[in-house]
Amino acid sequence: MLFNSFVFLFAFLPVTYGVFWLLKTAQSRYVWLTLTGYVFYGYWDARFSLLMAFSTVVSYLAGLGFLRWSDPRRRRVCLVVPITVDLLLLGFFKYANFGLDTARDVAHWLGADIAVPHLNIILPVGISFYTFHTISYIVDSYRGVIRPTRNFFEFASYVSLFSQLVAGPIVRFRQIEADLEGLGEASRGRWLYLGASMFVVGMVEKVLVADTLAAFVDPALSAYTSLSTLGAWMAMLCYSFQLYFDFSGYSTMAVGLGYMFGLRIPQNFNSPYKALDPSDFWRRWHISLSTCMRDYLYIPFGGSRKGEWQTYQNLMLTMLIGGLWHGAAWTFVFWGAYHGVLLAAYRRWAAYWDPIPARVRQGLVFLLVLIGWVFFRSTDFGMAAHLLQVMFLPTGGWAGPSMLLATVPLILAAAWATAGPNPFEMRHVPSRARNLALAAAFGAALAIIAGTRSSPFLYFQF
């Protein structure tokens, strides 16, 4: 089910919201959020709800184990077993064919053609996100950062919370634990306007900005071999802002929905295209993922505690895993390695970078990020190499009749992303002017949804 669909906006959300606030106890609200989360998830393919339920039960039992046992060996078992189960499930559904295809390609490169089957596996939507939720819960419980809950439905509602289930943000249990514990006393009107305002702004980001840019990006990159230099730059510029507003739009709508149900979901984007260096970019882009990688990968690897070269190694390893998390393809691994190199280079030569004027640094960081998006968007290295060649070696060819049409939304998107306020910097205070603006924006988004079919969010595929 999509946030930007009529079935969600005029059926699922009103019923879920209305019943939730009719219920008076925290327990009944946990149960309702759990049920509606599974309805929301099962609307796509009900079979995979069983997979999420299994992962939820395993992680919940691990939490009970931490409460029951203080013996280090037993606690270690409660840590290792459920994480192994979660990673095996994720590995099978997301990476099995990637591993088989890689094995076949390596064998062919070595001169031995072997018959490697391609499994008919459907990737469950959101598996990467709810797996991160369960693993972070287990690790934080083991470390003593949180006290595991004994209430199964409290935990189940956290894992299956529909507002952030299939594409994040990756919300750690400790970040909404207080709100979950106080859900029985939550006030319906406390954050209602803030939530509705954030939701509409997120819909504007997705429907009015990202989807408008997608109308140029998709046909242009589907015929990338015919693009001119101007066309290639336009396509990648549009994609850079499409990806940002698509994912930021989802995250903003998720935050808005959380507020509407009395839950404060953390900010996931903080104007990343305003970043002044590679580290700053990752403090602003997909914040929930970058902080998880820092806390559960980079720091456990040793962080910056074991010398300069070990730090570079830890950065590279963390970003390689981050790239692979995004998708089962070597282009994603390369994209992660590319950002690892940028982070290591900045750490090594920050003293030479930081004195550069801020506007110049911002532009250079955006250019470096855009080059990375070429690999992120490309289906293979051949496509990435062709796009980069065309972008940096003047080439004639097709620019596309929609080029001029794309210029206006591209300029508006660039202005908002690089100089305008993000949704968390806006003033979500009721006023007649703001209410009219929100109503007009919501109406425009509905008109576009009605005129075209609802488009999935890009991060659903990850």
C-alpha positions as CSV (number, residue, x, y, z in Angstrom):
1,M,0.0,0.0,0.0
2,L,1.3,3.4,-0.9
3,F,1.0,6.6,1.1
4,N,0.2,8.4,-2.2
5,S,-2.8,6.2,-3.1
6,F,-6.5,6.7,-2.7
7,V,-7.0,3.4,-0.9
8,F,-4.5,4.6,1.8
9,L,-5.7,8.2,2.0
10,F,-9.5,7.6,2.0
11,A,-9.9,4.1,3.5
12,F,-6.9,2.8,5.4
13,L,-5.8,6.0,7.1
14,P,-9.2,7.3,8.3
15,V,-10.2,3.9,9.7
16,T,-6.9,3.3,11.4
17,Y,-6.8,6.8,12.8
18,G,-10.4,6.8,13.9
19,V,-10.3,3.5,15.7
20,F,-6.9,4.2,17.3
21,W,-8.2,7.3,19.1
22,L,-11.4,5.6,20.1
23,L,-9.4,3.0,22.0
24,K,-8.4,4.1,25.5
25,T,-5.6,1.9,26.7
26,A,-2.0,1.5,25.6
27,Q,-2.5,-2.3,25.2
28,S,-5.5,-1.9,22.9
29,R,-3.6,0.7,20.8
30,Y,-0.6,-1.7,20.6
31,V,-2.8,-4.4,19.3
32,W,-4.5,-2.1,16.8
33,L,-1.2,-0.7,15.5
34,T,0.0,-4.3,15.1
35,L,-3.0,-5.4,13.2
36,T,-3.1,-2.4,10.9
37,G,0.6,-2.7,10.3
38,Y,0.1,-6.3,9.0
39,V,-2.9,-5.2,6.9
40,F,-0.8,-2.4,5.4
41,Y,2.1,-4.8,4.7
42,G,-0.1,-7.7,3.6
43,Y,-1.9,-5.5,1.1
44,W,1.2,-6.0,-1.2
45,D,1.6,-9.8,-0.6
46,A,0.1,-11.4,2.5
47,R,2.5,-14.3,2.4
48,F,5.4,-12.2,3.6
49,S,3.5,-11.0,6.7
50,L,4.4,-14.5,8.1
51,L,8.1,-13.7,7.5
52,M,7.9,-10.5,9.4
53,A,5.9,-12.2,12.2
54,F,8.5,-14.9,12.5
55,S,11.3,-12.3,12.7
56,T,9.3,-10.4,15.3
57,V,8.7,-13.5,17.5
58,V,12.4,-14.5,17.4
59,S,13.6,-11.0,18.4
60,Y,10.9,-10.7,21.1
61,L,12.0,-14.0,22.7
62,A,15.6,-12.9,22.6
63,G,14.6,-9.8,24.6
64,L,12.9,-12.0,27.2
65,G,16.1,-14.0,27.3
66,F,18.1,-10.9,28.2
67,L,15.6,-10.2,31.0
68,R,15.8,-13.7,32.4
69,W,19.5,-14.5,32.2
70,S,22.6,-12.6,33.4
71,D,25.0,-15.4,32.5
72,P,27.3,-14.1,29.7
73,R,27.1,-17.3,27.7
74,R,23.3,-17.4,27.6
75,R,23.2,-13.7,26.8
76,R,25.6,-14.3,24.0
77,V,23.3,-17.0,22.6
78,C,20.4,-14.6,22.8
79,L,22.4,-12.1,20.8
80,V,23.9,-14.4,18.1
81,V,21.0,-16.8,17.3
82,P,18.3,-14.2,16.5
83,I,20.7,-12.0,14.5
84,T,21.9,-15.0,12.6
85,V,18.3,-15.9,11.8
86,D,17.5,-12.4,10.7
87,L,20.6,-12.1,8.5
88,L,20.0,-15.6,6.9
89,L,16.4,-14.6,6.0
90,L,17.7,-11.3,4.6
91,G,20.5,-13.0,2.8
92,F,18.3,-15.6,1.2
93,F,15.7,-13.2,-0.1
94,K,17.9,-10.3,-1.1
95,Y,21.3,-11.8,-1.9
96,A,20.9,-15.5,-2.9
97,N,20.7,-14.8,-6.6
98,F,23.4,-12.2,-6.4
99,G,25.7,-14.7,-4.9
100,L,24.8,-17.4,-7.4
101,D,25.2,-15.0,-10.4
102,T,28.6,-13.8,-9.0
103,A,29.8,-17.4,-8.6
104,R,28.8,-18.2,-12.2
105,D,30.5,-15.1,-13.5
106,V,33.7,-15.8,-11.6
107,A,33.7,-19.4,-12.8
108,H,33.3,-18.2,-16.4
109,W,36.1,-15.7,-15.9
110,L,38.3,-18.6,-14.8
111,G,37.4,-20.6,-17.9
112,A,35.0,-23.0,-16.2
113,D,31.4,-22.7,-17.3
114,I,29.1,-24.2,-14.7
115,A,25.4,-24.4,-14.6
116,V,24.2,-22.2,-11.8
117,P,20.4,-21.9,-11.3
118,H,18.7,-18.6,-10.9
119,L,16.2,-18.9,-8.1
120,N,12.6,-17.6,-8.5
121,I,12.7,-15.4,-5.4
122,I,10.5,-12.4,-4.7
123,L,12.2,-9.7,-2.6
124,P,9.8,-8.8,0.3
125,V,9.2,-5.1,0.4
126,G,10.8,-3.5,3.5
127,I,12.7,-6.6,4.6
128,S,16.0,-4.5,4.9
129,F,14.2,-2.0,7.1
130,Y,12.4,-4.2,9.6
131,T,15.4,-6.4,9.8
132,F,17.4,-3.4,10.9
133,H,14.7,-2.7,13.5
134,T,14.9,-6.1,15.0
135,I,18.7,-6.3,15.0
136,S,19.1,-2.9,16.6
137,Y,16.6,-3.9,19.3
138,I,18.6,-7.1,20.0
139,V,22.0,-5.4,20.1
140,D,20.7,-2.5,22.2
141,S,19.1,-5.0,24.6
142,Y,22.4,-6.9,24.9
143,R,24.4,-3.8,25.5
144,G,22.0,-2.6,28.2
145,V,21.1,0.5,26.2
146,I,17.4,-0.4,26.5
147,R,15.4,-2.7,28.8
148,P,13.5,-5.2,26.6
149,T,9.8,-5.0,26.8
150,R,7.8,-7.9,28.2
151,N,4.7,-6.7,26.3
152,F,4.6,-8.7,23.0
153,F,2.2,-6.3,21.3
154,E,4.3,-3.2,22.3
155,F,7.2,-4.8,20.5
156,A,5.1,-6.1,17.6
157,S,3.6,-2.6,17.0
158,Y,7.1,-1.1,17.0
159,V,8.3,-3.6,14.3
160,S,5.1,-3.4,12.1
161,L,4.4,0.3,12.6
162,F,2.9,1.1,9.2
163,S,4.2,4.6,8.9
164,Q,7.9,3.5,8.7
165,L,7.6,-0.2,7.9
166,V,8.6,-0.5,4.3
167,A,11.1,2.3,3.7
168,G,12.1,3.7,7.0
169,P,13.3,5.8,8.7
170,I,15.1,3.1,10.6
171,V,13.7,3.9,14.0
172,R,15.4,2.4,17.0
173,F,13.3,1.2,19.9
174,R,14.9,3.6,22.3
175,Q,14.0,6.5,20.1
176,I,10.2,6.0,20.5
177,E,10.2,3.9,23.7
178,A,8.9,6.7,25.8
179,D,6.1,7.5,23.4
180,L,5.1,3.8,23.2
181,E,5.1,3.5,26.9
182,G,2.8,6.6,27.2
183,L,0.6,5.7,24.3
184,G,-2.4,5.2,26.6
185,E,-2.3,8.8,27.8
186,A,-1.4,10.3,24.4
187,S,-3.6,13.2,23.4
188,R,-5.2,13.2,19.9
189,G,-4.9,16.9,19.3
190,R,-1.4,17.4,20.7
191,W,0.5,16.9,17.5
192,L,-2.4,16.5,15.0
193,Y,-1.8,19.7,13.1
194,L,2.0,19.2,13.1
195,G,1.5,15.7,11.8
196,A,-1.0,16.6,9.1
197,S,1.2,19.5,8.0
198,M,4.3,17.3,7.7
199,F,2.4,14.7,5.8
200,V,1.2,17.2,3.2
201,V,4.7,18.6,2.8
202,G,6.0,15.1,2.3
203,M,3.3,14.4,-0.3
204,V,4.4,17.6,-2.1
205,E,8.0,16.4,-2.1
206,K,7.0,13.0,-3.6
207,V,4.1,13.7,-5.9
208,L,4.7,17.3,-7.1
209,V,8.5,17.3,-7.2
210,A,9.9,13.8,-7.4
211,D,7.3,12.3,-9.7
212,T,7.5,15.3,-12.0
213,L,11.2,14.9,-12.3
214,A,10.7,11.1,-12.9
215,A,8.6,11.8,-15.9
216,F,11.9,13.1,-17.6
217,V,14.4,10.8,-15.8
218,D,12.8,7.4,-16.6
219,P,12.5,7.8,-20.4
220,A,15.9,9.6,-20.7
221,L,17.8,6.9,-18.9
222,S,16.0,4.1,-20.5
223,A,17.5,5.4,-23.8
224,Y,20.8,6.5,-22.2
225,T,22.9,5.4,-25.2
226,S,21.3,8.1,-27.2
227,L,21.9,11.0,-24.8
228,S,24.0,14.0,-25.6
229,T,26.3,15.5,-23.0
230,L,23.5,18.0,-22.1
231,G,20.9,15.3,-22.0
232,A,23.1,13.1,-19.7
233,W,23.7,16.0,-17.3
234,M,20.1,16.9,-17.3
235,A,19.1,13.3,-16.6
236,M,21.5,12.9,-13.7
237,L,20.7,16.3,-12.2
238,C,17.0,15.4,-12.3
239,Y,17.6,12.0,-10.9
240,S,19.7,13.5,-8.0
241,F,16.8,15.6,-7.0
242,Q,14.2,13.0,-7.8
243,L,15.9,10.5,-5.4
244,Y,16.2,13.1,-2.7
245,F,12.6,14.3,-2.8
246,D,11.2,10.8,-3.3
247,F,12.9,9.4,-0.2
248,S,12.7,12.6,1.8
249,G,9.0,12.8,0.9
250,Y,8.4,9.3,2.2
251,S,10.4,10.0,5.4
252,T,8.5,13.3,6.0
253,M,5.1,11.6,5.5
254,A,6.3,8.8,7.9
255,V,7.1,11.5,10.5
256,G,3.8,13.2,10.0
257,L,1.9,10.0,10.4
258,G,3.8,9.2,13.5
259,Y,2.8,12.5,15.1
260,M,-0.8,11.9,14.2
261,F,-0.6,8.7,16.3
262,G,1.3,10.2,19.2
263,L,4.7,8.9,18.1
264,R,7.8,11.1,17.4
265,I,9.7,9.5,14.6
266,P,13.2,11.1,14.2
267,Q,14.3,13.3,11.3
268,N,15.8,11.3,8.4
269,F,17.0,14.2,6.1
270,N,18.6,17.5,7.0
271,S,19.1,19.2,3.7
272,P,21.9,16.9,2.5
273,Y,22.6,18.9,-0.6
274,K,23.7,21.8,1.6
275,A,26.6,19.6,2.9
276,L,30.0,21.2,2.9
277,D,32.1,18.0,3.0
278,P,31.5,14.2,2.6
279,S,31.2,13.6,6.3
280,D,28.6,16.4,6.5
281,F,26.7,14.8,3.7
282,W,26.3,11.5,5.6
283,R,25.3,13.4,8.7
284,R,22.4,14.8,6.7
285,W,21.5,12.0,4.2
286,H,19.4,9.1,5.4
287,I,20.3,9.9,9.0
288,S,18.8,6.8,10.5
289,L,20.9,4.5,8.3
290,S,24.1,6.5,8.6
291,T,23.9,6.5,12.4
292,C,23.1,2.8,12.5
293,M,26.1,2.1,10.3
294,R,28.2,4.2,12.7
295,D,26.9,2.6,15.9
296,Y,26.6,-1.0,14.8
297,L,29.4,-1.3,12.2
298,Y,32.0,1.5,12.3
299,I,32.4,1.8,16.0
300,P,32.4,-2.0,16.7
301,F,35.0,-2.4,13.9
302,G,37.2,0.0,16.0
303,G,36.2,3.4,14.7
304,S,39.0,5.8,14.8
305,R,40.6,4.3,18.0
306,K,43.3,2.2,16.4
307,G,45.3,4.5,14.3
308,E,44.9,6.4,11.0
309,W,45.1,3.5,8.5
310,Q,42.8,1.3,10.6
311,T,40.3,4.2,10.6
312,Y,40.4,4.3,6.8
313,Q,39.9,0.5,6.7
314,N,36.9,0.8,9.0
315,L,35.4,3.6,6.9
316,M,35.8,1.5,3.7
317,L,34.4,-1.6,5.2
318,T,31.4,0.2,6.7
319,M,30.6,1.9,3.4
320,L,31.0,-1.3,1.4
321,I,28.4,-3.0,3.6
322,G,26.2,0.1,3.4
323,G,26.4,-0.1,-0.4
324,L,25.5,-3.7,-0.4
325,W,22.6,-3.1,2.0
326,H,21.1,-0.8,-0.7
327,G,21.0,-3.5,-3.3
328,A,22.3,-6.9,-4.5
329,A,24.5,-5.6,-7.3
330,W,28.2,-4.7,-7.7
331,T,27.2,-1.2,-8.7
332,F,25.9,-0.6,-5.2
333,V,29.0,-2.1,-3.7
334,F,31.1,0.3,-5.9
335,W,28.9,3.2,-4.9
336,G,29.6,2.4,-1.2
337,A,33.3,2.1,-1.8
338,Y,33.3,5.4,-3.7
339,H,31.8,7.1,-0.7
340,G,34.2,5.3,1.6
341,V,37.1,6.8,-0.5
342,L,35.5,10.3,-0.2
343,L,35.2,10.0,3.6
344,A,38.7,8.7,4.0
345,A,40.1,11.4,1.6
346,Y,38.3,14.2,3.5
347,R,39.5,12.8,6.9
348,R,43.1,12.8,5.5
349,W,43.0,16.3,3.8
350,A,40.4,18.2,5.7
351,A,42.9,20.9,6.6
352,Y,43.2,21.8,2.9
353,W,39.4,21.4,2.2
354,D,37.9,23.4,5.0
355,P,39.4,26.8,4.2
356,I,37.7,26.7,0.7
357,P,34.7,29.1,0.6
358,A,31.5,27.5,1.8
359,R,29.6,27.9,-1.5
360,V,32.4,26.3,-3.4
361,R,32.6,23.4,-1.0
362,Q,28.8,22.9,-1.3
363,G,28.9,22.8,-5.0
364,L,31.9,20.4,-5.1
365,V,30.2,18.0,-2.6
366,F,27.1,18.0,-4.7
367,L,29.1,17.2,-7.8
368,L,30.9,14.4,-6.1
369,V,27.6,13.0,-4.8
370,L,26.0,13.3,-8.3
371,I,28.9,11.2,-9.8
372,G,28.2,8.6,-7.2
373,W,24.5,8.6,-8.2
374,V,25.5,7.5,-11.7
375,F,26.6,4.1,-10.2
376,F,23.6,4.0,-7.9
377,R,21.2,4.5,-10.7
378,S,22.9,2.4,-13.4
379,T,21.9,-1.2,-14.0
380,D,25.5,-2.2,-14.7
381,F,29.0,-0.8,-15.0
382,G,28.6,-0.5,-18.8
383,M,25.7,2.0,-18.3
384,A,27.7,3.9,-15.6
385,A,30.8,4.1,-17.8
386,H,28.8,5.3,-20.8
387,L,27.0,8.0,-18.8
388,L,30.2,9.3,-17.3
389,Q,32.0,9.3,-20.6
390,V,29.1,11.3,-22.2
391,M,28.9,13.7,-19.3
392,F,32.6,14.6,-19.3
393,L,33.5,14.2,-23.0
394,P,31.3,16.6,-25.2
395,T,29.0,14.4,-27.2
396,G,26.2,15.2,-29.6
397,G,23.0,13.3,-29.8
398,W,19.5,13.1,-28.3
399,A,18.6,15.7,-25.7
400,G,14.9,15.0,-25.7
401,P,11.9,17.1,-26.5
402,S,11.0,17.2,-22.8
403,M,14.3,19.0,-22.0
404,L,12.8,22.4,-21.7
405,L,9.8,21.1,-19.7
406,A,12.3,19.5,-17.2
407,T,14.2,22.7,-16.8
408,V,11.5,24.5,-14.6
409,P,10.9,21.7,-12.1
410,L,14.6,21.0,-12.0
411,I,15.4,24.7,-11.1
412,L,12.6,24.7,-8.5
413,A,13.8,21.4,-6.9
414,A,17.4,22.6,-6.9
415,A,16.4,25.8,-5.2
416,W,14.4,24.1,-2.5
417,A,17.0,21.4,-1.8
418,T,20.1,23.7,-1.8
419,A,18.8,26.9,-0.4
420,G,15.3,26.4,1.0
421,P,14.1,25.1,4.3
422,N,13.5,21.4,4.8
423,P,10.3,20.2,6.4
424,F,11.8,20.3,9.9
425,E,12.9,23.9,9.5
426,M,9.4,25.0,8.4
427,R,7.0,26.6,10.8
428,H,4.1,24.2,11.2
429,V,1.9,26.8,13.0
430,P,-1.8,27.1,12.1
431,S,-2.7,30.2,10.2
432,R,-5.2,31.0,7.5
433,A,-2.5,31.4,4.8
434,R,-0.8,28.2,5.8
435,N,-4.0,26.2,5.9
436,L,-5.0,27.5,2.4
437,A,-1.5,26.6,1.1
438,L,-1.6,23.1,2.6
439,A,-5.1,22.6,1.2
440,A,-4.1,23.7,-2.3
441,A,-0.9,21.6,-2.2
442,F,-2.9,18.5,-1.1
443,G,-5.5,19.1,-3.8
444,A,-2.8,19.4,-6.4
445,A,-1.3,16.2,-5.3
446,L,-4.6,14.4,-5.4
447,A,-5.3,15.7,-8.9
448,I,-2.0,14.3,-10.1
449,I,-2.6,11.0,-8.4
450,A,-6.0,10.8,-10.0
451,G,-4.6,11.6,-13.4
452,T,-1.8,9.1,-13.2
453,R,-1.4,5.9,-11.3
454,S,0.3,6.1,-7.9
455,S,4.1,5.6,-8.2
456,P,6.0,3.5,-5.7
457,F,8.8,5.1,-3.7
458,L,12.3,4.4,-5.0
459,Y,13.5,3.0,-1.7
460,F,10.9,0.2,-1.7
461,Q,13.4,-1.7,-3.9
462,F,16.1,-1.6,-1.2
